[in-house]
Amino acid sequence: MKSKDNIILIKILKYIDELHEFINGYTYDSFAKDKKTINACVFNLS
């Protein structure tokens, strides 16, 4: 695998870890009501 691909994969894994941190402790209902957390998660996914 090319080094650029490795860098991209490492960044993706970092963003996944951040998503887990953002939603830790949320239920579906509490997450659905928290627009800040929703926006943070969408930003990381993009």
Summary of the structure (lengths in Angstrom):
residues: 46
radius of gyration: 13.2
end to end distance: 23.2
largest distance: 41.5
contacts: 90
relative contact order: 0.14
helix: 83%
strand: 0%
